[in-house]
């Protein structure tokens, strides 16, 4: 190496999961990994489990390490070994369990790296709806104990940040960086004519995603409207039953998981987002980039923030299917300017958001 050549900064992205690398936090990591300047940073993706197949669309310059572990104990000791082998300058982890493991691993490894822990969802909602009472008690105990030991706490929205800080008693350095949602190349897609009356929901079919509210809203709209649902999950059978009960079989299509949701956003007139809570809401930006009108639950936390309190979409009263339907009608009669939506969405590309991560990395490395 030439004397004047600067060594690149090694950054580990610590992801808890296995199987496919295609949802939520995985997609955020994917876009940041792809967007980072590889002449300055050497990114390594460490996955706790095993992948079913290579990660689609991942930059070939990103090294992937699979720990092939399932138990938290196995993950922990394998991760400590990985840290000692890779010797990173920065480690970034996501969600509660990996964040706690990363804090412990830094202590046990005795390595001097900067640790960034991140949160991608509203903790209070997860505690109330996704975990048992025992699990919730453990999380409530660990977060104020462990999170302040990290060098930085990063959140994907101000709604997430404010909620989490209520649980952390000790001051911790923190900031918000919105999610990277799609690659810059998507903006060069040729525009597609919108199909009047076509509504789309893109979501896992789980209780808190509240897709049934969109189906009920359709029953308040005339027959020129139809609904396409992209995604699958535990609530599918209940949704199929609801569609039949409301007599909407000819107007609702449950398509399951699709590889290219952008093809549907491009054709849809409006994206409906009825989720009860969201840490960010990537789908809002994805659809906006395709010129979709947006109708979202006003009580879901981050979606109101992402839509700038209605500047870039329509907010309805959560739990009220008729309010949702009325806002779908308003989206047609008083639509947001399509080019303004696309311009706003362009702020969330992989490269633009990766530059924000790079500035955070640089500032932490300058700390003594």
Secondary structure, DSSP 4 states (H G I P E B T S, - for coil): --TTPPPPEEEEEEE---B---STHHHHHHHHHHHS-TTTEEEEEEESS-BSSPPTT--TTSEEEE----SHHHHHHHHHHHHHHH--SEEEEESHHHHHHHHHHHHHHT---EEEEEE-S-HHHHHHHTS-HHHHHHHHHHHHHHGGGSSEEEESSHHHHHHHHTT--S---EEE-PPP-B-GGGGGSPP---EEEEEEEES--SGGG-HHHHHHHHTTS-TT-EEEEEB--TTHHHHHHHHHHTT-TTTEEEEE--S-THHHHHHEEEEEE--S-BSS-HHHHHHHHTT-EEEEETTSBHHHHHTGGGTTSEEE-TT-HHHHHHHHHHHHHTPPPHHHHHHHHGGGBHHHHHHHHHHHHHHHHH--
